[in-house]
Amino acid sequence: MQFPIDTTIHSPRRVSRPGWAEMIVGLIAYILAFGAVFLILKAVPDDLAVFNGIIQLGLSGIMGLVAFAAAVAVKRRGIAAFGLRKASWKSLLLGAVLGVVCWILGTIASLIAYSVNGGLDNVQGDYQAAAVGGVLAVIGTVITGAILTPLGEELFFRGVLTSGLLRFGPWIGVIVSAAVFALAHGINPVLPVAFIVGIINGVLFHRTGSVWPGVVVHAFNNASAAFVPVALAALLG
């Protein structure tokens, strides 16, 4: 069974795809960047929750950009091979709607995970703390969480991994890259959320051949995760 393809935009099937070299180098770069980020976060004081959230979001995006840059540097390929192609307004609007849907589904999945594994910490607590830390903190959260992180992670996980793995068929390309994306977020309640985002964005990439609809999905999901719980708490409080 094949996923339907948007015929209004050239499919990535018709362009050169990233190969094993790009995918492996990108993954190695991502792992090395992850180690560097771990050391940086260890040096940040625990009492700076607002700055912790912004720093974590920013570093997540930088990790993806580093991995993407490393993968692109391996071989000379047109940027279309990595999904850097124009997307229709229709697909971008669909991405915005799906971003909110991802947050709703992810919230349900996380609540189930919390109920099954009671006592788990809110791993997005720092992000939500940043969302109520004042005007500058809100601006920083939007820039890092709704722009930088979606851009960096989508360029690598969809532009490199999904694009490269699609040579083995849509099911392999979408599901495997979504699983890697989810595992990159750690074994915690965010994992099912990340997997849902990965699946939806993988299908969007396969249909459109562009990373931009997925970036929009990712941005709306992250913004919803950071701001909606805070807004609801303020209204109900």
C-alpha positions in Angstrom: 0.0 0.0 0.0 1.3 3.4 -0.9 0.6 6.8 0.7 -1.0 9.2 -1.8 1.3 11.8 -3.2 0.5 15.5 -3.8 0.8 15.8 -7.5 0.9 19.6 -7.4 4.5 19.4 -6.1 7.3 17.2 -7.4 7.7 14.2 -5.2 11.1 13.5 -3.6 11.0 10.3 -5.5 12.0 12.3 -8.6 15.1 13.9 -7.1 18.3 12.6 -5.6 17.8 11.4 -2.1 20.3 11.6 0.9 22.1 8.3 1.1 23.5 6.2 3.9 26.6 8.4 4.2 24.5 11.5 4.9 22.2 9.7 7.3 25.0 8.1 9.3 27.1 11.3 9.4 24.1 13.3 10.4 23.2 10.9 13.2 26.8 10.9 14.5 26.8 14.7 14.5 23.4 14.7 16.3 24.7 12.3 19.0 27.9 14.4 19.5 25.8 17.6 19.7 23.5 15.9 22.2 26.5 15.1 24.4 27.7 18.7 24.2 24.2 19.9 25.0 24.0 17.6 28.0 27.2 19.1 29.4 26.0 22.7 28.8 22.7 22.0 30.6 24.5 20.5 33.5 26.3 23.8 33.9 23.1 25.8 34.0 21.9 26.5 37.6 18.7 24.5 38.5 17.0 27.6 39.9 16.9 29.4 36.6 13.8 27.5 35.3 12.9 30.3 32.9 16.3 30.3 31.2 16.5 26.5 31.4 13.4 26.2 29.2 14.6 28.7 26.6 18.1 27.2 26.6 16.8 23.7 26.2 14.6 24.7 23.3 17.3 26.7 21.6 19.9 23.9 21.9 17.4 21.3 20.6 17.1 23.4 17.4 20.8 23.9 17.2 21.4 20.1 17.5 19.2 19.5 14.4 20.9 22.3 12.4 24.3 20.9 13.2 23.3 17.4 12.2 21.7 18.7 9.0 24.7 20.8 8.1 27.0 17.7 8.6 24.8 15.6 6.4 24.6 18.2 3.6 28.4 18.6 3.7 29.0 14.9 2.9 28.0 15.0 -0.7 27.0 17.6 -3.3 23.2 17.3 -3.7 20.6 19.8 -4.7 18.7 21.3 -1.7 15.5 19.8 -3.0 16.8 16.4 -2.0 16.5 17.6 1.6 13.0 18.9 1.3 14.0 22.6 1.0 11.4 23.3 -1.6 8.4 25.5 -1.9 5.2 24.3 -0.3 1.6 25.3 -1.2 -0.3 27.6 1.2 -2.9 24.8 1.4 -0.3 22.4 2.8 1.0 25.0 5.3 -2.5 25.8 6.6 -3.1 22.0 6.9 0.2 21.9 8.9 -1.2 24.5 11.3 -4.3 22.5 11.9 -2.4 19.3 12.3 0.0 20.9 14.7 -3.0 21.6 17.1 -4.3 18.0 16.5 -0.8 16.7 17.3 -0.9 18.6 20.6 -4.3 17.2 21.5 -3.4 13.6 20.6 0.0 14.0 22.3 -1.7 15.4 25.5 -4.0 12.4 25.6 -1.1 10.0 25.1 1.0 11.7 27.8 -1.9 11.6 30.3 -2.2 7.9 29.7 1.5 7.5 30.3 1.3 9.6 33.5 -1.6 7.5 34.7 0.2 4.2 34.0 3.5 5.4 35.4 2.4 7.6 38.2 4.8 10.1 39.8 6.6 11.0 36.6 7.9 14.6 36.4 6.4 17.1 33.9 9.3 17.0 31.4 7.9 20.2 29.8 7.7 22.1 33.0 10.7 24.3 32.1 9.2 25.2 28.8 5.9 26.2 30.5 7.8 28.1 33.2 9.4 30.1 30.4 6.0 30.9 28.9 5.1 32.8 32.1 8.4 34.3 32.8 7.7 37.8 31.5 7.6 39.4 28.0 11.3 38.6 27.2 10.9 35.0 28.3 7.7 34.6 26.2 9.5 36.1 23.1 12.5 33.8 23.8 10.1 30.8 24.0 8.4 31.6 20.8 11.7 32.1 18.9 13.4 29.0 20.2 10.4 26.7 20.6 8.2 27.7 17.7 10.9 28.7 15.2 14.4 27.4 15.9 13.5 23.9 17.2 11.0 23.1 14.5 13.3 24.3 11.8 16.4 22.4 13.1 14.6 19.1 13.9 12.6 19.0 10.7 15.6 19.7 8.5 17.4 16.8 10.0 14.7 14.2 10.9 12.6 14.8 7.8 15.0 16.4 5.4 17.7 13.9 5.9 16.3 10.8 7.7 12.8 10.5 6.2 14.0 11.6 2.8 16.8 9.0 2.8 14.7 6.2 4.2 11.9 6.7 1.7 14.0 4.9 -0.8 12.8 1.8 1.0 9.2 2.7 0.7 6.8 5.1 2.6 6.1 2.8 5.5 9.8 2.3 6.3 10.6 6.0 5.6 7.9 7.4 7.8 7.7 4.9 10.6 11.5 4.4 11.2 12.3 8.1 11.0 9.4 8.8 13.4 10.7 6.2 15.8 14.2 7.7 15.8 12.8 11.1 16.3 10.8 10.0 19.2 13.7 8.2 20.8 15.8 11.3 20.4 13.4 13.0 22.9 14.2 10.4 25.6 12.2 7.6 27.3 9.6 9.8 28.9 6.0 11.0 28.4 7.1 13.2 25.5 8.1 10.1 23.5 4.5 9.3 22.3 3.9 12.9 21.5 7.1 13.0 19.4 6.2 9.8 17.6 2.8 11.2 16.6 4.5 14.4 15.3 7.0 12.3 13.5 4.4 10.1 11.8 2.3 13.1 10.7 5.3 15.1 9.5 6.7 12.1 7.7 3.5 11.6 5.8 3.4 15.3 4.9 6.9 15.1 3.7 6.2 12.1 1.5 3.1 13.8 0.1 4.6 17.2 -0.6 8.4 16.7 -0.8 8.8 19.7 1.4 9.9 20.1 5.0 7.9 23.4 5.5 4.5 21.8 6.2 6.2 19.7 8.9 7.9 22.8 10.3 4.5 24.4 10.7 3.1 21.3 12.4 6.0 21.2 14.7 5.8 25.0 15.5 2.1 24.9 16.4 2.5 21.7 18.4 5.4 23.2 20.4 3.6 26.5 20.9 0.4 24.8 22.1 2.4 22.6 24.5 4.1 25.7 26.0 1.2 28.2 26.2 -2.1 26.3 26.3 -1.6 24.7 29.7 -0.5 28.0 31.1 -3.5 29.8 29.6 -5.9 27.1 30.9 -4.4 27.3 34.3 -4.9 31.1 34.4 -8.5 30.8 33.2 -9.4 28.1 35.7 -7.4 29.6 38.5 
